[in-house]
Amino acid sequence: MITIFTDGSVRGNPGRGGWGAVIAYGKNNGSGMKNNEWVTELGGEEGHTTNNRMELTAAIKALEYLDSSFVIHDSVVLHTDSEYVKRGMTEWIEGWQKKGWKTASKKPVENQDLWKKLLNASADKEVGWKYVAGHSGHPANERCDEIATGFSGGFYVKLYTGSRGKYKIKLQ
C-alpha cells in the first residue's frame, strides 16, 4: 500500500502559497519486484493563490509523482487535513460532473481546473481518501504543514528521499 500525506498553506488568502506531501511506497527495482520501503517528500510554491488551491495541488502533485517514478501502483491511501479535498473527491465530484461542473445552486464549481487534474491523477489508481485533523500533532501531517508553510514563506525546505527505516517521522 502507498501512503500519502498532503497539506497546503497560504500567507494571506489569497496570497503566496506552498504545498507539501510525504509519500511512503515500495520502489520498483526494474524487474517488477518491490525493493524496501521508501519515503519521498515533495513541495512547491505559487506566487498568488488560495489555500484550497494549494490543498488540491498537494494531492495532485503527490499522485502525479506515482506516475512519474518507479513506484508500483498498489492501493493508495491519501491523508489530507482538508475537508474540502476529501469531501470533494468522496461526496461532491460525481454530482458536479453530472451537472456539467455546476454546484447545487447552478454556479460553476470553484477550482474546476484543479478538480479535473485531481480526477485525472487519481483515475488509474485505487485511492482511499482519509481526513486527518490539521495541527493535531500527527507527525506526518505536521511535516507536510512544515513543508507547505516553508514554501509559502519563501524559505528553503530540505526534502527527504530515502529509506523508510531512516525517516525520522512516524507515518501511521
Buried (B, 14 or more C-beta within 10 A) or exposed (E): EBBBBBBBBBEEEEBBBBBBBBBBBBBBEEEEEBEEBBBBBBBBBBEEBBBBBBBBBBBBBBBBBBEEEEBBEBEBBBBBBBEBBBEBBBEBBEEBBEEEEBEEEEEEBEBEEBBBBBBEBBEEBEBEBBBBEBEEEBBBBBBBBBBBBBBBEEEEBEBBEEEBEEBEBEBE
